[in-house]
Amino acid sequence: MNFRSAKGLTACLILAGILLAGTAQAAILEPTGLQDGQLLPKNSAELRVGFSYADGLHNQFQRENRNRRLMEVPSLTLNLGLGERVEGQILYSYLHLREDGQGDKWGSGDVTLGLKVRLLREGLHLPAVALRLATKLPNADEEKDFGTDEADIYIELLTTRNFQNFSLYANLGVAILGDPRPGFSGQDDLFKFGFGVRVPLAAERVDALVSIEGMEGGESINRRGALRAGVQTYLGRFIWDLGGSVGYKSKSEDWSVRTGLTTRFSLPGGW
């Protein structure tokens, strides 16, 4: 994977993150794929155990339609409040895959390691802003069509603006995808975006979320786009989320469902 095209941008954004400050608690935005511009408090953590099913979702760089049906059983997300300005992220999933003419396949998905750095905290006239740097490690088996066996890089600016009756979110950045095709040694650079709204319902015990998310530019083979919607319900120390999506790009999912339970806790020993 060629990382040189991202080095200058990454260095500038990291420097900006170090120079600017902020503290507010991040919201959980599942079952959408959005990220909050706010961070978890220092020495706190959240763990989500989830399940998802996507019908017709193409793998990256996959032209042919294999009627791909992919389940995450489970998906795991661990977010760690590492400091006043820094949040760590670990994402992993175990996969079940069905394709036309193939038997059931089970195996490990990729691991994604991420870092959120606070740039600005929300003020009277300013949104919360954070920088997210993430790398997808090539753990999944390419021969089983679980992944691409390539490292990918994501660089995003995350913004959040809270109002009395709703919250707005925007995620904008780039996705740098390693090209696994024989005879190709480069990468595909895409514009990654996500916009969403969160509305509290039922005396703030239930929240509704709606988003539009995708990737554009680069090669058409990797362009994605989906409309997502769901709800969250607060159950004591747990938050249960349930939602689905409909793809509007040809290689996105035809439809999907997603659910999970999230809990927050303190890190031992005051990390």
Secondary structure as UniProt FT lines:
FT   HELIX           4..19
FT   TURN            30..31
FT   TURN            42..43
FT   STRAND          44..55
FT   TURN            60..61
FT   STRAND          69..81
FT   STRAND          86..98
FT   TURN            100..101
FT   STRAND          105..120
FT   STRAND          128..137
FT   TURN            142..145
FT   STRAND          152..162
FT   STRAND          167..178
FT   TURN            182..183
FT   STRAND          187..201
FT   TURN            202..205
FT   STRAND          206..216
FT   HELIX           220..222
FT   STRAND          224..235
FT   TURN            236..237
FT   STRAND          238..247
FT   TURN            250..251
FT   STRAND          255..266
FT   TURN            268..269
//
